[in-house]
Amino acid sequence: MAYSTAPDVQAQFPGIASSEGGAQAIVQRLVMQTVFAVLESQARNALVPDAIISTILNQLEVRVNYTPLHCRKAIRSLTEMDG
């Protein structure tokens, strides 16, 4: 994940985060959603009751230590531009 404060980069890649904190929040959310989905799936496969699954998931805290790339320039490839 990367972020950019450069208007031209943001114009080329509208989904790019505009700050380091924004990029970190995106990564944190993606990791947390994935961890929860895997744990919930495994618990259901093991026939753990929903109430216990909920209790377990509510106690979890996912921490991600990640420093996103600061993108100052970006160039789209011709294949990306052509579709």
N, CA, C and O of each residue as an XYZ file, in Angstrom:
332
protein
N       0.848     -1.163      0.000
C       0.000      0.000      0.000
C       0.894      1.227      0.000
O       1.949      1.251      0.634
N       0.455      2.231     -0.716
C       1.212      3.474     -0.822
C       0.271      4.652     -0.615
O      -0.952      4.509     -0.602
N       0.876      5.804     -0.457
C       0.096      7.038     -0.367
C       0.819      8.113     -1.156
O       2.015      8.008     -1.426
N       0.079      9.145     -1.521
C       0.702     10.246     -2.241
C      -0.023     11.543     -1.929
O      -1.249     11.592     -1.837
N       0.766     12.584     -1.771
C       0.208     13.925     -1.593
C       0.291     14.713     -2.898
O      -0.144     15.863     -2.959
N       0.849     14.097     -3.940
C       1.000     14.762     -5.236
C      -0.317     14.725     -6.010
O      -0.856     13.646     -6.255
N      -0.836     15.882     -6.395
C      -2.114     15.921     -7.119
C      -2.109     15.110     -8.417
O      -3.121     14.496     -8.754
N      -0.988     15.094     -9.154
C      -0.956     14.340    -10.408
C      -1.041     12.833    -10.166
O      -1.662     12.113    -10.948
N      -0.424     12.357     -9.096
C      -0.509     10.932     -8.753
C      -1.934     10.589     -8.324
O      -2.477      9.563     -8.733
N      -2.532     11.435     -7.511
C      -3.904     11.195     -7.062
C      -4.875     11.221     -8.238
O      -5.867     10.492     -8.231
N      -4.606     12.050     -9.247
C      -5.468     12.096    -10.430
C      -5.351     10.808    -11.244
O      -6.348     10.309    -11.767
N      -4.133     10.271    -11.351
C      -3.921      9.027    -12.104
C      -4.460      7.806    -11.371
O      -4.945      6.859    -11.990
N      -4.368      7.841    -10.044
C      -4.767      6.701     -9.215
C      -5.713      7.191     -8.123
O      -5.286      7.392     -6.986
N      -6.993      7.386     -8.448
C      -7.938      7.976     -7.489
C      -8.095      7.192     -6.186
O      -8.517      7.755     -5.176
N      -7.762      5.910     -6.196
C      -7.914      5.103     -4.991
C      -6.738      5.170     -4.035
O      -6.791      4.589     -2.951
N      -5.674      5.870     -4.418
C      -4.487      5.915     -3.565
C      -4.773      6.767     -2.328
O      -5.443      7.797     -2.410
N      -4.264      6.330     -1.206
C      -4.444      7.097      0.036
C      -3.707      8.425     -0.090
O      -2.684      8.518     -0.769
N      -4.236      9.447      0.570
C      -3.633     10.778      0.479
C      -2.712     11.089      1.655
O      -2.136     12.174      1.727
N      -2.573     10.130      2.581
C      -1.679     10.341      3.725
C      -1.149      8.992      4.207
O      -1.712      7.940      3.905
N      -0.062      9.049      4.959
C       0.508      7.831      5.530
C      -0.504      7.163      6.461
O      -0.683      5.946      6.423
N      -1.155      7.960      7.287
C      -2.156      7.419      8.208
C      -3.324      6.780      7.479
O      -3.853      5.760      7.920
N      -3.726      7.375      6.366
C      -4.809      6.805      5.568
C      -4.436      5.455      4.992
O      -5.243      4.526      5.002
N      -3.208      5.344      4.487
C      -2.732      4.068      3.943
C      -2.632      3.017      5.041
O      -2.994      1.859      4.831
N      -2.141      3.420      6.212
C      -2.044      2.488      7.340
C      -3.432      2.010      7.762
O      -3.609      0.837      8.091
N      -4.410      2.904      7.755
C      -5.777      2.532      8.139
C      -6.364      1.519      7.163
O      -7.064      0.592      7.572
N      -6.079      1.694      5.870
C      -6.574      0.750      4.866
C      -5.971     -0.634      5.103
O      -6.689     -1.634      5.100
N      -4.660     -0.694      5.307
C      -3.984     -1.976      5.554
C      -4.511     -2.614      6.837
O      -4.792     -3.813      6.866
N      -4.644     -1.822      7.889
C      -5.159     -2.314      9.172
C      -6.544     -2.936      8.988
O      -6.814     -4.030      9.484
N      -7.415     -2.227      8.271
C      -8.784     -2.717      8.060
C      -8.783     -4.012      7.248
O      -9.499     -4.954      7.588
N      -7.984     -4.066      6.177
C      -7.932     -5.274      5.349
C      -7.427     -6.482      6.131
O      -7.992     -7.572      6.032
N      -6.371     -6.288      6.903
C      -5.820     -7.385      7.698
C      -6.832     -7.829      8.750
O      -7.047     -9.026      8.940
N      -7.450     -6.874      9.431
C      -8.416     -7.206     10.473
C      -9.606     -7.979      9.891
O     -10.031     -8.985     10.460
N     -10.140     -7.512      8.764
C     -11.269     -8.203      8.142
C     -10.892     -9.628      7.741
O     -11.685    -10.556      7.902
N      -9.688     -9.794      7.222
C      -9.241    -11.118      6.792
C      -9.038    -12.052      7.977
O      -9.467    -13.205      7.940
N      -8.392    -11.566      9.021
C      -8.178    -12.382     10.223
C      -9.524    -12.813     10.806
O      -9.710    -13.984     11.136
N     -10.456    -11.877     10.935
C     -11.766    -12.202     11.491
C     -12.497    -13.221     10.618
O     -13.103    -14.161     11.133
N     -12.442    -13.036      9.299
C     -13.140    -13.951      8.393
C     -12.582    -15.366      8.499
O     -13.345    -16.332      8.524
N     -11.263    -15.495      8.560
C     -10.641    -16.822      8.664
C     -10.986    -17.471      9.998
O     -11.356    -18.645     10.041
N     -10.868    -16.716     11.085
C     -11.186    -17.283     12.401
C     -12.653    -17.690     12.492
O     -12.976    -18.746     13.036
N     -13.533    -16.858     11.964
C     -14.960    -17.189     11.999
C     -15.236    -18.446     11.175
O     -15.985    -19.322     11.609
N     -14.642    -18.535     10.004
C     -14.830    -19.703      9.154
C     -14.325    -20.979      9.832
O     -15.003    -22.006      9.816
N     -13.147    -20.907     10.421
C     -12.581    -22.070     11.106
C     -13.445    -22.489     12.301
O     -13.650    -23.678     12.542
N     -13.942    -21.510     13.033
C     -14.793    -21.811     14.190
C     -16.099    -22.463     13.744
O     -16.569    -23.414     14.368
N     -16.679    -21.953     12.669
C     -17.928    -22.546     12.163
C     -17.690    -23.981     11.680
O     -18.513    -24.867     11.910
N     -16.565    -24.194     11.014
C     -16.232    -25.552     10.562
C     -16.047    -26.501     11.738
O     -16.300    -27.700     11.620
N     -15.607    -25.968     12.870
C     -15.423    -26.776     14.080
C     -16.704    -26.841     14.910
O     -16.704    -27.382     16.016
N     -17.799    -26.287     14.372
C     -19.123    -26.293     15.012
C     -19.143    -25.550     16.350
O     -19.881    -25.923     17.263
N     -18.343    -24.515     16.456
C     -18.353    -23.664     17.652
C     -19.623    -22.821     17.603
O     -19.929    -22.239     16.562
N     -20.372    -22.740     18.706
C     -21.612    -21.951     18.722
C     -21.354    -20.467     18.413
O     -20.305    -19.920     18.753
N     -22.337    -19.836     17.760
C     -22.220    -18.429     17.360
C     -21.885    -17.510     18.527
O     -21.092    -16.580     18.375
N     -22.478    -17.757     19.685
C     -22.234    -16.897     20.851
C     -20.762    -16.933     21.260
O     -20.194    -15.911     21.645
N     -20.160    -18.100     21.175
C     -18.744    -18.224     21.545
C     -17.865    -17.569     20.476
O     -16.885    -16.898     20.799
N     -18.219    -17.764     19.215
C     -17.472    -17.109     18.132
C     -17.506    -15.598     18.323
O     -16.479    -14.927     18.220
N     -18.677    -15.076     18.597
C     -18.833    -13.632     18.798
C     -17.998    -13.141     19.974
O     -17.348    -12.099     19.891
N     -18.019    -13.892     21.062
C     -17.232    -13.520     22.248
C     -15.742    -13.495     21.926
O     -15.028    -12.575     22.324
N     -15.285    -14.498     21.212
C     -13.865    -14.562     20.843
C     -13.489    -13.389     19.940
O     -12.496    -12.704     20.189
N     -14.277    -13.160     18.897
C     -13.957    -12.090     17.950
C     -13.997    -10.717     18.608
O     -13.216     -9.835     18.252
N     -14.895    -10.532     19.560
C     -14.990     -9.240     20.246
C     -13.786     -8.961     21.140
O     -13.547     -7.813     21.516
N     -13.035     -9.988     21.480
C     -11.863     -9.807     22.341
C     -10.568     -9.608     21.550
O      -9.527     -9.284     22.121
N     -10.643     -9.800     20.252
C      -9.434     -9.707     19.434
C      -9.085     -8.270     19.084
O      -9.955     -7.428     18.864
N      -7.795     -8.021     19.041
C      -7.284     -6.742     18.564
C      -6.140     -7.057     17.610
O      -5.149     -7.681     17.990
N      -6.289     -6.622     16.389
C      -5.269     -6.868     15.378
C      -4.403     -5.619     15.273
O      -4.908     -4.508     15.113
N      -3.086     -5.818     15.366
C      -2.152     -4.690     15.245
C      -1.229     -4.938     14.058
O      -0.630     -6.005     13.923
N      -1.134     -3.949     13.225
C      -0.280     -4.046     12.049
C       0.816     -2.996     12.165
O       0.539     -1.819     12.398
N       2.055     -3.427     12.001
C       3.191     -2.509     12.012
C       3.672     -2.393     10.571
O       4.397     -3.258     10.080
N       3.268     -1.328      9.901
C       3.537     -1.189      8.478
C       3.793      0.269      8.144
O       3.038      1.151      8.551
N       4.852      0.514      7.409
C       5.142      1.865      6.935
C       4.887      1.900      5.433
O       5.632      1.289      4.667
N       3.842      2.609      5.000
C       3.510      2.637      3.579
C       4.535      3.416      2.750
O       5.252      4.277      3.261
N       4.580      3.096      1.484
C       5.449      3.808      0.553
C       4.892      5.197      0.277
O       3.683      5.363      0.116
N       5.763      6.185      0.223
C       5.352      7.539     -0.146
C       5.636      7.700     -1.635
O       6.793      7.776     -2.048
N       4.593      7.752     -2.423
C       4.708      7.817     -3.875
C       4.706      9.285     -4.315
O       3.720      9.998     -4.128
N       5.807      9.716     -4.891
C       5.899     11.107     -5.353
C       5.592     11.233     -6.843
O       5.123     12.275     -7.302
N       5.860     10.157     -7.599
C       5.588     10.132     -9.036
C       5.036      8.764     -9.391
O       5.359      7.762     -8.752
N       4.200      8.735    -10.418
C       3.645      7.466    -10.876
C       3.418      7.534    -12.373
O       3.060      8.580    -12.915
N       3.629      6.409    -13.032
C       3.411      6.331    -14.470
C       2.580      5.080    -14.730
O       2.946      3.981    -14.316
N       1.477      5.258    -15.409
C       0.651      4.110    -15.792
C       1.282      3.422    -16.992
O       1.812      4.083    -17.886
N       1.224      2.106    -17.012
C       1.747      1.372    -18.163
C       0.750      1.460    -19.311
O      -0.435      1.707    -19.087
N       1.217      1.261    -20.525
C       0.333      1.327    -21.689
C      -0.743      0.259    -21.627
O      -1.875      0.511    -22.041
N      -0.425     -0.925    -21.123
C      -1.439     -1.975    -21.030
C      -2.542     -1.584    -20.064
O      -3.709     -1.892    -20.309
N      -2.203     -0.915    -18.974
C      -3.234     -0.447    -18.039
C      -4.121      0.586    -18.709
O      -5.337      0.582    -18.521
N      -3.517      1.473    -19.490
C      -4.273      2.548    -20.127
C      -5.201      2.008    -21.206
O      -6.295      2.535    -21.410
N      -4.764      0.950    -21.901
C      -5.568      0.391    -22.979
C      -6.702     -0.488    -22.473
O      -7.598     -0.847    -23.237
N      -6.671     -0.833    -21.205
C      -7.763     -1.607    -20.661
C      -7.356     -2.956    -20.257
O      -8.181     -3.732    -19.775
